[in-house]
Amino acid sequence: MGIESSCDDTSAAVIRDGVLLSNVIASQEIHRTYGGVIPELASRAHQQNIVPVVDVALKKAGVTLDQLDGIAFTRGPGLLGSLLVGVSFAKGLAIARDIPLMEVNHLQGHILAHFIDVPEKQLPHPNFPFLCLLVSGGNSQIVLVRSYGDMEIVGQTIDDAAGEAFDKCAKVMGLPYPGGPVIDRLAQTGDPTRFKFAKPSVDGLDYSFSGLKTSFLYFLRDEMAQNPDFIEQNRNDLCASLQSTITDILMNKLIKAARQFDIKEIAIAGGVSANSGLRGAVTAEGEKRHWRVYLPEFRFTTDNAAMIAVAGYYKYLDSHFAPMDVVPEARLENKL
């Protein structure tokens, strides 16, 4: 069983021999009211949701507690209060059933989501080694994946992540939280060439999105000083141009990494991997550069316990068990 509670989604999943039997997610709608996740509210909601979510996951899988061989949980990164709920529950269950614990890095889980098998069809899995562009609300990384347990971060954001840029720019435009999916939807009918936004100049394979976010804010401020209705009149074009800019920034470094490491197995993962602009760009570059591209199913892009369960499954096979005194860590970004 996998337990995921790193942010505002409580999730439990059951897998057997790598095949997903159930994946239950309870989302917390209350955060939309505040335009972002409130940590205290999130941790309280996890406490309310964890037991029924696990119960439903077991019933959907047709499995009893006595049949579980191990339990995997998200140790970090994430909100400390939210992580504490999942870690504590996993410990309690492991002690009660005398089964081993497997701690999982949330980001590693996103990457290994590409190895989830489902009963209804055969999903493609990347061949090792491969490069994974991991893009989520709090992280933007290029990861060299040599095996299930051997991963190296070769490039990452030095400030804001791509998901943060989407959400913060959306908030400036008066769009609801989370802003990334809303921008993606509005961009479908916008002109991506209408507005030009500054792209950062960062050495190596690292990213930066703070400057883009700031320049976007100043651009809107100047335009609205002349026309108060500027955002309303140009919202779709703004979304399309912003999405195109962020996608270009992500792709430029991914192309550079693929060339540097001479790898043609390319995957994307994380919440932003559901973005249609990014998926289209990776696919197009794959055709142009003869990459073998792996796009995660939409249900495995957001925070979910299936990815934690499959990551724990490979740790179980290698007998990489966590001690009972393990504690959650809010920051594990650089410990893949």
Stockholm file with secondary structure:
# STOCKHOLM 1.0

chainA/1-336         MGIESSCDDTSAAVIRDGVLLSNVIASQEIHRTYGGVIPELASRAHQQNIVPVVDVALKKAGVTLDQLDGIAFTRGPGLLGSLLVGVSFAKGLAIARDIPLMEVNHLQGHILAHFIDVPEKQLPHPNFPFLCLLVSGGNSQIVLVRSYGDMEIVGQTIDDAAGEAFDKCAKVMGLPYPGGPVIDRLAQTGDPTRFKFAKPSVDGLDYSFSGLKTSFLYFLRDEMAQNPDFIEQNRNDLCASLQSTITDILMNKLIKAARQFDIKEIAIAGGVSANSGLRGAVTAEGEKRHWRVYLPEFRFTTDNAAMIAVAGYYKYLDSHFAPMDVVPEARLENKL
#=GR chainA/1-336 SS CEEECSSSEEEEEEEETTEEEEEEEEECGGGGGGTSCCHHHHHHHHHHHHHHHHHHHHHHHTCCGGGCCCEEEEEESSCHHHHHHHHHHHHHHHHHHTCCEEEEEHHHHHHHGGGCBBTTBCCCCCCSSEEEEEECSSCEEEEEEEETTEEEEEEEBSSCCHHHHHHHHHHHTTCCSSHHHHHHHHHTTSCTTSCCCCCCCCSTTCBCCHHHHHHHHHHHHHHHHHCTTHHHHHHHHHHHHHHHHHHHHHHHHHHHHHHHHTCCEEEEESGGGGCHHHHHHHHHHHHHHTCEEECCCGGGTSSCHHHHHHHHHHHHHTTCCBCTTCCCCSCCTTCC
#=GC SS_cons         CEEECSSSEEEEEEEETTEEEEEEEEECGGGGGGTSCCHHHHHHHHHHHHHHHHHHHHHHHTCCGGGCCCEEEEEESSCHHHHHHHHHHHHHHHHHHTCCEEEEEHHHHHHHGGGCBBTTBCCCCCCSSEEEEEECSSCEEEEEEEETTEEEEEEEBSSCCHHHHHHHHHHHTTCCSSHHHHHHHHHTTSCTTSCCCCCCCCSTTCBCCHHHHHHHHHHHHHHHHHCTTHHHHHHHHHHHHHHHHHHHHHHHHHHHHHHHHTCCEEEEESGGGGCHHHHHHHHHHHHHHTCEEECCCGGGTSSCHHHHHHHHHHHHHTTCCBCTTCCCCSCCTTCC
//
